[in-house]
Every structure is written in structure tokens, then in C-alpha cells.
Amino acid sequence: MTRRTKVILAIAAGTPLALWLAVSCIGVYLIVMPRHAQFPDRETIAGHTVLPVSIPTSDGLTVSAWCVPQDPDKAVILLAGITADRRACVGHAECYLELGYTVLLPDLRGTGKSGGNLVTLGWHERKDLAACYHYLREVGYRHVGADGISLGAATICYALSEVDDFAFVVIESSYDTLKTAFNNRVTMYGGPSWFAAPARALFKLFAIGAGAGPIDFMARCTAPALILSGDAEGVIKVSETRALFDRCGSGLKRMYLFKGAGHTNFARRYADDYRRELEAFLDQAEAGWE
């Protein structure tokens, strides 16, 4: 075999690998890239006054949020998914306001008006949630819960390592492990699951400490927990939602699957079902408060 032939073969063998790595790098960048946005603050939500607030985190960032005060004793923090900011949770806010809750809608780091330039699928975002929780407790709320969608739901799971006394948690469409989070997205577009391996390894450089994923933290959950998902989500399998539910350490836990639902905003697309399940769950959760 001539030297020229060896070079050609080496290039032929190396090109697919280089493309694989390049695609993986691009994919990870699209995950971790910031999604800052400027938008006017709302004056009201569902007829209630909206107050803009800024909340410092333990690692020096500032979380920008809307607070809608109502009940002086119970509040909920609403967390959006990866491509969204606080505005995606207005439908949730309207529902909780009708149920008498004060509502806090933050932009997680790297999104909206909050600081930070990195998105980590919930791992570092847990510090934002912890900061919001402590802010509400410090201003007098005794019962503080959290409701998150997708990345926001994973944030709640990871935050169980930071906050051990949520009044309740609502986990909507959370991935269970980093492996399935990456693999499912690749297979959804027709690729083999192993194609996600380099991207998953690269992402862990940005989220060291995340472990296998949210499922590793569910045993820490002692708060009443409502776990929601669609039974037709392409990026989350029903078995993965059940795994989170089974691992959850709460003495009061409920799971509900929206029929025919994909990876979507349930409060917006399935408002009646969402409201029914949430209200029934909160009735149970509140009955156990002191």
C-alpha cells in the first residue's frame, strides 16, 4: 500500500468521525447557549398587580422575576422550559392566582432578563430556584412550592439537594437521566441512540455534578409531589416518568398522564385537565400543612 493510499484511507476514515464530533459540539452549543430577551414588564396578570423583583443567587448572578402578591402565607415559583422565559408561565400563574396563591415567575439563568450565559438543563439553574425560595421565605411566606416545565421541572429535582422543605412540587415533563434526555432526542429525529454519546459527554463538562440526572435526586423529595407528563411525548417516555414517580420519596405523590399529549405546556394546551389535577393535588397538600 502506497503512502498516498494510506493518507486517503485515513482521511476517509477520519472524516465521518470529525463530522460526528462537529455535530455533537454544535448540538451542545445549541443547548447551553444563552437566550436573553428584553420585553416590557407586565402591569397585571389576571387582574393582579405585577411587581418586578431582582433576586441574587449564591454564585453571584441576578435573577429577574415578576412577583404577583396575593395570599400572605402561600406562594409558588413557576419555572419555564429551555427555550422559554417567564412569559411562558403566565397561564400557570393565572391558574394559581385563581387558587389564591402568590406567584413568582423568574427567568432562569441565561434566559430572559436574568444574568448568566450558560444553560445547563437544570443543574446550575437549581441555584436560581433556591434563591427564589429563600427570597419568598425571607419576606414572610411559610408555604412555598414550585412548579416547573421540562428544564424547569428538572431544576426542581436538582434543587432538592438545596431545599428540603418545599411546601409542594409539581414536576411537568422532566427527563429522568441525562442519557435518555440526549438519546431520545437523537432517536426522535431518526438517528441511532449511540450517536448522542459525544454530545452527552461534552455537556457534562458544563454540568459536572448533575450525576445521572434528576432521578438521582427524587429520593430526597419529601414534599407532596405531582408528576405530570404526556403519554405521547417524543422526548420523554412514559416509563421514564414512572421511574421518577417510583423513585420519589414523598408520602403524598400523584402522577397524571395527559392523553395524546406531546412535550408541551399543559396549562395552556390542556387547561381544564391541568386545573382539575392541580386543584385536587393542592387540596391534599394543603391539608397536611401546619
C-alpha positions in Angstrom: 0.0 0.0 0.0 1.4 3.3 -1.0 1.8 6.3 1.3 -0.8 8.2 -0.8 -3.3 5.4 -0.4 -2.8 5.3 3.3 -3.4 9.1 3.5 -6.6 8.8 1.5 -7.8 5.9 3.7 -7.0 7.8 6.8 -8.9 10.9 5.6 -11.8 8.7 4.5 -11.9 7.1 8.0 -11.4 10.3 9.9 -14.0 12.5 8.1 -17.1 10.8 9.5 -15.6 10.9 13.0 -14.8 14.6 12.6 -18.3 15.3 11.3 -19.8 13.4 14.3 -17.7 15.4 16.7 -18.6 18.7 14.9 -22.3 17.9 15.0 -22.0 17.0 18.7 -20.3 20.3 19.5 -23.0 22.2 17.6 -25.7 20.3 19.4 -24.2 21.1 22.8 -23.8 24.7 21.9 -27.5 24.9 21.0 -28.3 23.6 24.4 -26.0 25.7 26.6 -26.2 29.0 24.6 -27.9 31.9 26.4 -31.4 33.0 25.4 -31.6 36.6 26.7 -34.5 38.7 25.8 -35.8 42.2 26.5 -39.5 42.7 26.9 -41.8 45.1 28.8 -42.8 44.1 32.3 -46.5 43.2 32.6 -48.5 45.5 34.8 -51.1 42.9 35.7 -51.8 39.1 35.4 -55.4 38.0 35.8 -56.2 41.5 37.3 -53.5 41.3 39.9 -50.6 43.8 40.2 -47.2 42.5 38.9 -44.1 43.7 40.8 -40.7 43.4 39.1 -38.1 42.0 41.5 -34.4 41.1 41.3 -33.0 38.2 43.4 -29.3 37.5 44.0 -28.1 33.9 43.7 -25.4 32.1 45.8 -22.9 32.2 42.9 -23.2 35.9 42.2 -25.9 36.1 39.5 -29.1 38.1 39.5 -32.4 36.5 38.7 -35.0 38.8 37.2 -38.6 37.9 38.1 -42.2 39.0 38.4 -43.9 38.7 41.7 -47.7 38.8 41.9 -48.6 39.1 45.6 -51.8 37.7 46.9 -52.1 35.3 49.9 -49.5 36.3 52.5 -48.9 32.8 53.6 -48.6 30.6 50.4 -46.7 31.1 47.2 -45.5 29.2 44.2 -42.4 29.6 42.0 -43.1 28.9 38.3 -40.2 27.8 36.0 -40.3 27.7 32.2 -38.6 25.2 29.8 -35.3 25.5 27.9 -36.4 27.8 25.0 -38.7 30.0 27.1 -38.7 32.7 29.8 -41.2 33.7 32.5 -43.8 34.7 29.9 -44.4 31.0 29.1 -45.7 30.5 32.6 -48.4 33.2 32.6 -51.1 30.5 32.0 -49.9 28.7 35.1 -49.8 31.9 37.0 -53.5 32.6 36.2 -54.4 29.2 37.5 -52.5 29.5 40.8 -53.8 33.1 41.3 -57.4 31.8 41.0 -56.5 29.3 43.7 -55.3 32.1 46.0 -51.5 31.8 45.6 -48.9 34.5 45.4 -46.9 33.8 42.3 -43.2 34.3 41.5 -42.2 34.0 37.8 -38.4 34.1 37.4 -36.3 33.9 34.3 -33.7 31.1 34.9 -30.1 32.0 34.3 -29.1 32.6 30.7 -32.7 33.4 29.7 -34.9 36.4 29.6 -33.6 39.3 31.7 -31.6 37.2 34.2 -27.9 37.1 34.4 -25.6 34.3 33.3 -24.5 33.0 29.9 -25.0 29.2 30.3 -27.9 26.9 30.2 -27.3 23.5 32.0 -30.7 21.6 31.8 -31.5 22.4 35.4 -28.2 21.7 37.2 -26.9 25.2 37.8 -30.4 26.6 37.5 -31.1 24.9 40.8 -29.3 27.8 42.5 -31.8 30.2 40.9 -34.7 28.3 42.3 -33.1 28.1 45.7 -32.6 31.8 45.7 -36.2 32.4 44.8 -37.4 30.0 47.5 -35.3 31.8 50.2 -36.4 35.2 48.9 -40.1 34.2 49.5 -39.4 32.7 52.8 -37.5 35.8 53.9 -40.4 38.1 53.1 -42.8 36.0 55.1 -44.2 33.2 53.1 -44.4 30.0 55.2 -45.5 27.6 52.4 -43.6 27.9 49.2 -44.0 25.4 46.4 -42.5 25.1 42.9 -44.0 24.1 39.5 -41.7 23.6 36.6 -41.9 22.6 32.9 -39.2 20.4 31.2 -35.9 22.1 32.1 -37.8 23.9 34.9 -39.1 20.6 36.2 -35.5 19.1 36.2 -34.4 22.3 38.0 -36.8 21.4 40.8 -35.5 17.8 41.0 -31.9 19.1 41.3 -32.9 21.8 43.8 -34.0 19.0 46.2 -30.3 19.0 47.1 -30.5 22.7 48.1 -34.0 23.0 49.6 -35.5 20.3 51.8 -38.8 21.9 52.8 -40.8 22.8 49.7 -44.5 23.0 50.5 -45.1 21.0 47.3 -43.6 20.4 43.9 -45.2 20.0 40.5 -42.8 18.3 38.0 -44.0 18.6 34.4 -42.3 16.6 31.7 -38.9 16.2 33.3 -36.3 13.9 31.8 -35.1 11.2 34.2 -31.4 10.8 33.2 -29.0 12.7 31.0 -28.5 9.6 28.9 -32.2 9.3 28.0 -32.5 13.1 27.5 -29.9 13.0 24.8 -30.7 9.6 23.3 -34.4 10.3 23.0 -33.8 13.5 21.1 -31.5 11.8 18.6 -33.8 8.8 18.0 -36.8 11.1 17.7 -35.1 12.5 14.5 -34.2 9.1 13.2 -30.7 8.7 14.4 -29.2 5.8 16.5 -29.0 6.4 20.2 -25.2 5.9 20.3 -24.9 9.0 18.2 -25.6 11.1 21.3 -22.6 9.8 23.3 -20.1 12.6 22.4 -22.7 15.3 23.0 -23.6 13.9 26.3 -20.0 13.6 27.4 -19.3 17.2 26.3 -22.4 18.5 28.0 -21.3 17.1 31.4 -18.3 19.4 31.3 -20.8 22.2 31.8 -22.9 20.4 34.4 -20.4 18.4 36.4 -22.3 17.2 39.5 -25.6 16.5 37.7 -25.0 12.8 38.1 -27.2 10.5 36.0 -29.9 13.1 36.1 -33.0 14.2 38.1 -33.9 10.7 39.0 -30.8 10.6 41.3 -32.4 13.3 43.5 -36.0 12.1 43.7 -35.5 10.1 46.8 -34.8 13.4 48.6 -38.3 14.6 47.8 -40.4 14.6 51.0 -42.8 17.3 49.9 -46.1 16.5 48.3 -45.4 15.8 44.6 -47.5 15.9 41.5 -45.7 14.4 38.4 -47.2 15.2 35.0 -46.4 14.2 31.5 -48.0 13.5 28.2 -48.4 9.9 27.1 -47.2 10.7 23.6 -44.1 12.8 24.3 -41.3 12.2 21.8 -38.5 13.3 24.1 -39.8 11.6 27.3 -41.2 8.1 27.5 -43.9 7.1 29.9 -41.6 4.6 31.5 -39.2 7.4 32.4 -42.0 9.5 34.0 -43.0 6.4 36.0 -39.3 5.9 37.1 -39.3 9.4 38.5 -42.6 8.7 40.3 -41.4 5.4 41.7 -38.1 7.0 43.0 -39.9 9.9 44.6 -39.6 9.8 48.4 -42.8 11.7 49.2 -45.6 10.2 51.3 -48.0 12.1 49.1 -47.4 11.7 45.4 -49.6 11.7 42.4 -48.9 11.1 38.7 -51.1 12.1 35.8 -50.6 11.5 32.0 -52.3 13.8 29.6 -53.9 11.7 26.9 -52.4 12.2 23.5 -50.2 15.0 24.7 -46.7 15.7 23.4 -44.0 17.7 25.0 -46.0 20.9 25.6 -47.3 23.5 28.0 -50.2 21.6 29.7 -51.7 24.6 31.4 -52.1 26.2 28.0 -53.0 23.2 25.8 -55.0 21.2 28.3 -56.2 23.9 30.7 -59.2 22.1 32.1 -57.4 18.8 32.8 -54.4 20.7 34.3 -56.6 22.8 36.5 -58.6 19.7 37.7 -55.5 17.7 38.6 -53.7 20.7 40.2 -56.6 21.7 42.4 -57.2 18.1 43.6 -53.5 17.8 44.4 -53.2 21.1 46.2 -56.3 20.3 48.3 -54.4 17.2 49.6 -51.1 19.0 50.0 -52.6 21.9 51.9 -54.5 19.6 54.3 -51.1 18.4 55.6 -49.8 21.9 56.4 -49.5 23.0 59.9 
